[in-house]
Amino acid sequence: MIFTITEKIFQKIKDWDSCKPIDATGAKFAYTFIPTGVGIVIKVQCDICKRVLDLTEDW
């Protein structure tokens, strides 16, 4: 399976993000994709502050 981040989703993440990366790579998010029978659940967790952004499209 291939999961993609669309430009719309990327913009939502940018608008939501308020933390500064703390490692040299700049990585700070964990992406979770869960395929279901009615769509894909998409969640982004900030590794710094532990907030979770639910990007699941309206079912």
N, CA and C atoms as an extended XYZ file, in Angstrom:
177
Properties=species:S:1:pos:R:3:atomname:S:1:resname:S:1:resid:I:1 pbc="F F F"
N         0.835       -1.177        0.000 N   MET     1
C         0.000        0.000        0.000 CA  MET     1
C         0.882        1.242        0.000 C   MET     1
N         0.403        2.256       -0.644 N   ILE     2
C         1.103        3.534       -0.661 CA  ILE     2
C         0.196        4.579       -0.021 C   ILE     2
N         0.733        5.276        0.954 N   PHE     3
C         0.007        6.348        1.615 CA  PHE     3
C         0.670        7.665        1.230 C   PHE     3
N        -0.120        8.618        0.817 N   THR     4
C         0.444        9.890        0.383 CA  THR     4
C        -0.104       11.039        1.223 C   THR     4
N         0.734       12.044        1.383 N   ILE     5
C         0.346       13.282        2.040 CA  ILE     5
C         0.058       14.287        0.937 C   ILE     5
N        -1.189       14.681        0.808 N   THR     6
C        -1.558       15.646       -0.227 CA  THR     6
C        -1.135       17.052        0.200 C   THR     6
N        -1.173       17.974       -0.727 N   GLU     7
C        -0.833       19.366       -0.430 CA  GLU     7
C        -1.781       19.938        0.631 C   GLU     7
N        -3.057       19.561        0.556 N   LYS     8
C        -4.054       20.014        1.536 CA  LYS     8
C        -3.709       19.516        2.941 C   LYS     8
N        -3.345       18.251        3.059 N   ILE     9
C        -2.960       17.673        4.346 CA  ILE     9
C        -1.672       18.318        4.846 C   ILE     9
N        -0.700       18.505        3.951 N   PHE    10
C         0.565       19.126        4.326 CA  PHE    10
C         0.332       20.527        4.885 C   PHE    10
N        -0.572       21.280        4.295 N   GLN    11
C        -0.866       22.634        4.764 CA  GLN    11
C        -1.517       22.597        6.147 C   GLN    11
N        -2.402       21.626        6.387 N   LYS    12
C        -3.019       21.490        7.717 CA  LYS    12
C        -1.956       21.199        8.772 C   LYS    12
N        -0.978       20.360        8.424 N   ILE    13
C         0.105       20.032        9.353 CA  ILE    13
C         0.936       21.280        9.633 C   ILE    13
N         1.258       22.039        8.593 N   LYS    14
C         2.041       23.271        8.769 CA  LYS    14
C         1.309       24.258        9.668 C   LYS    14
N         0.002       24.408        9.474 N   ASP    15
C        -0.790       25.331       10.283 CA  ASP    15
C        -0.860       24.890       11.746 C   ASP    15
N        -0.884       23.594       11.986 N   TRP    16
C        -0.997       23.010       13.317 CA  TRP    16
C         0.332       23.016       14.071 C   TRP    16
N         1.435       22.896       13.345 N   ASP    17
C         2.767       22.739       13.928 CA  ASP    17
C         3.236       24.019       14.617 C   ASP    17
N         3.689       23.888       15.871 N   SER    18
C         4.235       25.037       16.584 CA  SER    18
C         5.530       24.703       17.318 C   SER    18
N         6.037       23.484       17.177 N   CYS    19
C         7.237       23.050       17.890 CA  CYS    19
C         8.471       23.158       17.006 C   CYS    19
N         9.603       23.375       17.654 N   LYS    20
C        10.889       23.410       16.959 CA  LYS    20
C        11.532       22.038       17.067 C   LYS    20
N        12.122       21.535       15.969 N   PRO    21
C        12.782       20.230       16.039 CA  PRO    21
C        13.953       20.268       17.020 C   PRO    21
N        14.202       19.159       17.687 N   ILE    22
C        15.270       19.132       18.673 CA  ILE    22
C        16.444       18.249       18.252 C   ILE    22
N        16.347       17.583       17.119 N   ASP    23
C        17.497       16.795       16.662 CA  ASP    23
C        18.026       17.364       15.347 C   ASP    23
N        19.154       16.881       14.928 N   ALA    24
C        19.837       17.422       13.754 CA  ALA    24
C        19.085       17.180       12.442 C   ALA    24
N        18.255       16.147       12.396 N   THR    25
C        17.550       15.820       11.154 CA  THR    25
C        16.311       16.675       10.944 C   THR    25
N        15.810       17.286       12.008 N   GLY    26
C        14.585       18.074       11.904 CA  GLY    26
C        13.330       17.238       11.993 C   GLY    26
N        13.483       15.931       12.210 N   ALA    27
C        12.322       15.037       12.312 CA  ALA    27
C        11.608       15.277       13.634 C   ALA    27
N        10.272       15.331       13.580 N   LYS    28
C         9.526       15.521       14.820 CA  LYS    28
C         8.132       14.949       14.775 C   LYS    28
N         7.735       14.286       13.699 N   PHE    29
C         6.387       13.756       13.579 CA  PHE    29
C         6.382       12.255       13.382 C   PHE    29
N         5.357       11.612       13.960 N   ALA    30
C         5.078       10.203       13.695 CA  ALA    30
C         3.750       10.167       12.944 C   ALA    30
N         3.746        9.556       11.778 N   TYR    31
C         2.545        9.461       10.950 CA  TYR    31
C         1.945        8.072       11.109 C   TYR    31
N         0.627        8.009       11.311 N   THR    32
C        -0.078        6.745       11.432 CA  THR    32
C        -1.171        6.696       10.372 C   THR    32
N        -1.147        5.648        9.551 N   PHE    33
C        -2.154        5.426        8.527 CA  PHE    33
C        -2.829        4.100        8.826 C   PHE    33
N        -4.164        4.128        8.990 N   ILE    34
C        -4.917        2.913        9.292 CA  ILE    34
C        -6.003        2.741        8.232 C   ILE    34
N        -5.806        1.802        7.297 N   PRO    35
C        -6.843        1.567        6.299 CA  PRO    35
C        -8.044        0.860        6.932 C   PRO    35
N        -9.253        1.329        6.612 N   THR    36
C       -10.484        0.708        7.089 CA  THR    36
C       -11.400        0.474        5.900 C   THR    36
N       -12.522       -0.109        6.142 N   GLY    37
C       -13.482       -0.361        5.081 CA  GLY    37
C       -14.156        0.896        4.556 C   GLY    37
N       -14.107        1.983        5.327 N   VAL    38
C       -14.785        3.212        4.921 CA  VAL    38
C       -13.817        4.353        4.589 C   VAL    38
N       -12.535        4.102        4.670 N   GLY    39
C       -11.553        5.137        4.354 CA  GLY    39
C       -10.268        4.891        5.107 C   GLY    39
N        -9.399        5.904        5.136 N   ILE    40
C        -8.112        5.786        5.806 CA  ILE    40
C        -8.073        6.757        6.978 C   ILE    40
N        -7.750        6.230        8.146 N   VAL    41
C        -7.543        7.065        9.321 CA  VAL    41
C        -6.113        7.573        9.244 C   VAL    41
N        -5.929        8.891        9.334 N   ILE    42
C        -4.605        9.492        9.274 CA  ILE    42
C        -4.409       10.343       10.519 C   ILE    42
N        -3.347       10.042       11.270 N   LYS    43
C        -3.024       10.810       12.462 CA  LYS    43
C        -1.550       11.191       12.425 C   LYS    43
N        -1.262       12.386       12.927 N   VAL    44
C         0.102       12.867       13.029 CA  VAL    44
C         0.348       13.207       14.488 C   VAL    44
N         1.427       12.658       15.063 N   GLN    45
C         1.765       12.963       16.449 CA  GLN    45
C         3.089       13.698       16.479 C   GLN    45
N         3.125       14.788       17.236 N   CYS    46
C         4.358       15.539       17.429 CA  CYS    46
C         5.193       14.797       18.472 C   CYS    46
N         6.432       14.446       18.121 N   ASP    47
C         7.304       13.727       19.044 CA  ASP    47
C         7.826       14.625       20.162 C   ASP    47
N         7.663       15.929       20.029 N   ILE    48
C         8.169       16.862       21.029 CA  ILE    48
C         7.118       17.118       22.108 C   ILE    48
N         5.923       17.554       21.709 N   CYS    49
C         4.895       17.910       22.696 CA  CYS    49
C         3.815       16.834       22.850 C   CYS    49
N         3.848       15.794       22.017 N   LYS    50
C         2.925       14.647       22.073 CA  LYS    50
C         1.490       14.959       21.661 C   LYS    50
N         1.236       16.143       21.086 N   ARG    51
C        -0.111       16.434       20.575 CA  ARG    51
C        -0.382       15.548       19.365 C   ARG    51
N        -1.666       15.280       19.118 N   VAL    52
C        -2.063       14.455       17.980 CA  VAL    52
C        -3.029       15.248       17.112 C   VAL    52
N        -2.770       15.242       15.809 N   LEU    53
C        -3.640       15.873       14.823 CA  LEU    53
C        -4.325       14.771       14.035 C   LEU    53
N        -5.651       14.751       14.057 N   ASP    54
C        -6.422       13.754       13.327 CA  ASP    54
C        -6.780       14.354       11.962 C   ASP    54
N        -6.263       13.767       10.899 N   LEU    55
C        -6.494       14.260        9.547 CA  LEU    55
C        -7.452       13.372        8.764 C   LEU    55
N        -8.177       12.524        9.468 N   THR    56
C        -9.125       11.630        8.818 CA  THR    56
C       -10.198       12.463        8.127 C   THR    56
N       -10.431       12.157        6.858 N   GLU    57
C       -11.468       12.874        6.113 CA  GLU    57
C       -12.834       12.556        6.703 C   GLU    57
N       -13.757       13.485        6.561 N   ASP    58
C       -15.120       13.269        7.062 CA  ASP    58
C       -15.726       12.019        6.422 C   ASP    58
N       -16.221       11.117        7.242 N   TRP    59
C       -16.841        9.892        6.745 CA  TRP    59
C       -18.274       10.172        6.646 C   TRP    59
